[in-house]
Amino acid sequence: MIDPARIHSLLRARLDEARARDDELAGALETLGALRDANTDDEHDPDGAPVSAEWSRLAGIRQDVQAELAAVHAALIRLEAGTYGVCASCGRPIDPARLEARPTAELCIACAQARR
């Protein structure tokens, strides 16, 4: 059985962590953007990655964090609507062990495997 209060607390903690990571990445990208706009030639710097490569890497990580934020928000909405823990594909209950391991899961294991 799913404890809604425990799940809500777990999801809120993940949301807070993801927001903090997103803020940190946004700051790093802003700093790198300023360096990139300074028109410095770092493309041939033997001591490290060029600013453009680092900016691309951090932008990719930030996209992942923003996807996690969206997934947590969606899980919180399902929790409030009373549909949390119900597979979005087949309508059967999602195994509580799966939700424990992956609290943002929208699909049961069978449906998730079928989509691969």
C-alpha atoms as a printed R data frame, in Angstrom:
    type eleno elety resid chain resno      x      y       z
1   ATOM     1    CA   MET     A     1  0.000  0.000   0.000
2   ATOM     2    CA   ILE     A     2  1.207  3.500  -0.827
3   ATOM     3    CA   ASP     A     3  1.434  6.059   1.980
4   ATOM     4    CA   PRO     A     4  0.411  9.324   0.247
5   ATOM     5    CA   ALA     A     5  1.960 11.542   2.948
6   ATOM     6    CA   ARG     A     6  5.296  9.719   2.680
7   ATOM     7    CA   ILE     A     7  5.247  9.873  -1.135
8   ATOM     8    CA   HIS     A     8  4.366 13.577  -1.025
9   ATOM     9    CA   SER     A     9  7.284 14.234   1.323
10  ATOM    10    CA   LEU     A    10  9.650 12.212  -0.883
11  ATOM    11    CA   LEU     A    11  8.532 14.016  -4.042
12  ATOM    12    CA   ARG     A    12  8.808 17.451  -2.383
13  ATOM    13    CA   ALA     A    13 12.373 16.637  -1.311
14  ATOM    14    CA   ARG     A    14 13.255 15.582  -4.869
15  ATOM    15    CA   LEU     A    15 11.637 18.748  -6.198
16  ATOM    16    CA   ASP     A    16 13.687 20.917  -3.842
17  ATOM    17    CA   GLU     A    17 16.915 19.099  -4.783
18  ATOM    18    CA   ALA     A    18 16.203 19.419  -8.507
19  ATOM    19    CA   ARG     A    19 15.365 23.122  -8.174
20  ATOM    20    CA   ALA     A    20 18.656 23.719  -6.345
21  ATOM    21    CA   ARG     A    21 20.594 21.870  -9.089
22  ATOM    22    CA   ASP     A    22 18.721 23.822 -11.769
23  ATOM    23    CA   ASP     A    23 19.555 27.135 -10.086
24  ATOM    24    CA   GLU     A    24 23.212 26.129  -9.770
25  ATOM    25    CA   LEU     A    25 23.398 25.122 -13.431
26  ATOM    26    CA   ALA     A    26 21.644 28.311 -14.527
27  ATOM    27    CA   GLY     A    27 24.289 30.329 -12.676
28  ATOM    28    CA   ALA     A    28 27.130 28.340 -14.207
29  ATOM    29    CA   LEU     A    29 25.656 28.764 -17.681
30  ATOM    30    CA   GLU     A    30 25.268 32.496 -17.125
31  ATOM    31    CA   THR     A    31 28.930 32.746 -16.115
32  ATOM    32    CA   LEU     A    32 30.033 30.728 -19.129
33  ATOM    33    CA   GLY     A    33 27.807 32.819 -21.373
34  ATOM    34    CA   ALA     A    34 29.600 35.939 -20.172
35  ATOM    35    CA   LEU     A    35 32.950 34.305 -20.945
36  ATOM    36    CA   ARG     A    36 31.727 33.239 -24.355
37  ATOM    37    CA   ASP     A    37 30.474 36.744 -25.093
38  ATOM    38    CA   ALA     A    38 33.847 38.191 -24.067
39  ATOM    39    CA   ASN     A    39 35.134 36.909 -27.416
40  ATOM    40    CA   THR     A    40 38.085 35.039 -25.917
41  ATOM    41    CA   ASP     A    41 39.731 32.408 -28.088
42  ATOM    42    CA   ASP     A    42 39.821 29.324 -25.909
43  ATOM    43    CA   GLU     A    43 39.296 26.798 -28.691
44  ATOM    44    CA   HIS     A    44 42.985 25.947 -28.703
45  ATOM    45    CA   ASP     A    45 43.605 25.999 -24.953
46  ATOM    46    CA   PRO     A    46 45.570 22.824 -24.119
47  ATOM    47    CA   ASP     A    47 44.658 23.071 -20.428
48  ATOM    48    CA   GLY     A    48 40.971 22.309 -20.659
49  ATOM    49    CA   ALA     A    49 37.732 22.119 -22.528
50  ATOM    50    CA   PRO     A    50 36.720 25.151 -24.556
51  ATOM    51    CA   VAL     A    51 33.994 27.357 -23.093
52  ATOM    52    CA   SER     A    52 31.595 26.276 -25.836
53  ATOM    53    CA   ALA     A    53 32.084 22.586 -25.000
54  ATOM    54    CA   GLU     A    54 31.569 23.200 -21.287
55  ATOM    55    CA   TRP     A    55 28.485 25.311 -22.015
56  ATOM    56    CA   SER     A    56 27.031 22.483 -24.140
57  ATOM    57    CA   ARG     A    57 27.768 19.917 -21.430
58  ATOM    58    CA   LEU     A    58 26.123 21.998 -18.710
59  ATOM    59    CA   ALA     A    59 23.142 22.829 -20.948
60  ATOM    60    CA   GLY     A    60 22.585 19.102 -21.513
61  ATOM    61    CA   ILE     A    61 22.722 18.389 -17.788
62  ATOM    62    CA   ARG     A    62 20.280 21.227 -17.166
63  ATOM    63    CA   GLN     A    63 17.843 19.755 -19.700
64  ATOM    64    CA   ASP     A    64 17.953 16.483 -17.756
65  ATOM    65    CA   VAL     A    65 17.312 18.313 -14.482
66  ATOM    66    CA   GLN     A    66 14.387 20.195 -16.027
67  ATOM    67    CA   ALA     A    67 12.940 16.896 -17.270
68  ATOM    68    CA   GLU     A    68 13.227 15.568 -13.718
69  ATOM    69    CA   LEU     A    69 11.439 18.685 -12.427
70  ATOM    70    CA   ALA     A    70  8.605 18.074 -14.901
71  ATOM    71    CA   ALA     A    71  8.356 14.405 -13.890
72  ATOM    72    CA   VAL     A    72  8.182 15.279 -10.189
73  ATOM    73    CA   HIS     A    73  5.540 17.951 -10.837
74  ATOM    74    CA   ALA     A    74  3.495 15.430 -12.832
75  ATOM    75    CA   ALA     A    75  3.786 12.869 -10.017
76  ATOM    76    CA   LEU     A    76  2.611 15.448  -7.471
77  ATOM    77    CA   ILE     A    77 -0.383 16.258  -9.688
78  ATOM    78    CA   ARG     A    78 -1.232 12.541  -9.947
79  ATOM    79    CA   LEU     A    79 -0.917 12.221  -6.174
80  ATOM    80    CA   GLU     A    80 -3.321 15.122  -5.611
81  ATOM    81    CA   ALA     A    81 -5.740 13.752  -8.233
82  ATOM    82    CA   GLY     A    82 -5.737 10.288  -6.662
83  ATOM    83    CA   THR     A    83 -4.245  8.622  -9.729
84  ATOM    84    CA   TYR     A    84 -0.708  8.199  -8.363
85  ATOM    85    CA   GLY     A    85  0.374  4.582  -8.531
86  ATOM    86    CA   VAL     A    86 -2.001  3.731 -11.393
87  ATOM    87    CA   CYS     A    87 -0.390  2.811 -14.710
88  ATOM    88    CA   ALA     A    88 -1.105  5.470 -17.332
89  ATOM    89    CA   SER     A    89 -1.198  2.803 -20.032
90  ATOM    90    CA   CYS     A    90 -3.103 -0.212 -18.686
91  ATOM    91    CA   GLY     A    91 -4.784  1.279 -15.600
92  ATOM    92    CA   ARG     A    92 -3.515 -1.409 -13.231
93  ATOM    93    CA   PRO     A    93 -1.719 -0.567  -9.976
94  ATOM    94    CA   ILE     A    94  2.021  0.075 -10.189
95  ATOM    95    CA   ASP     A    95  3.990 -2.167  -7.831
96  ATOM    96    CA   PRO     A    96  4.824 -0.192  -4.662
97  ATOM    97    CA   ALA     A    97  8.425 -1.448  -4.891
98  ATOM    98    CA   ARG     A    98  8.710  0.217  -8.304
99  ATOM    99    CA   LEU     A    99  7.303  3.460  -6.919
100 ATOM   100    CA   GLU     A   100  9.727  3.247  -4.019
101 ATOM   101    CA   ALA     A   101 12.650  2.934  -6.435
102 ATOM   102    CA   ARG     A   102 11.246  5.379  -8.974
103 ATOM   103    CA   PRO     A   103  8.632  7.659  -7.389
104 ATOM   104    CA   THR     A   104  7.908  9.451 -10.671
105 ATOM   105    CA   ALA     A   105  6.994  6.244 -12.534
106 ATOM   106    CA   GLU     A   106  3.869  6.579 -14.679
107 ATOM   107    CA   LEU     A   107  3.888  3.034 -16.026
108 ATOM   108    CA   CYS     A   108  3.915 -0.411 -14.493
109 ATOM   109    CA   ILE     A   109  6.957 -2.544 -15.305
110 ATOM   110    CA   ALA     A   110  5.150 -4.543 -18.014
111 ATOM   111    CA   CYS     A   111  3.994 -1.424 -19.866
112 ATOM   112    CA   ALA     A   112  7.387  0.260 -19.465
113 ATOM   113    CA   GLN     A   113  9.097 -2.793 -20.960
114 ATOM   114    CA   ALA     A   114  6.582 -2.939 -23.806
115 ATOM   115    CA   ARG     A   115  7.419  0.644 -24.788
116 ATOM   116    CA   ARG     A   116 11.117 -0.137 -25.248
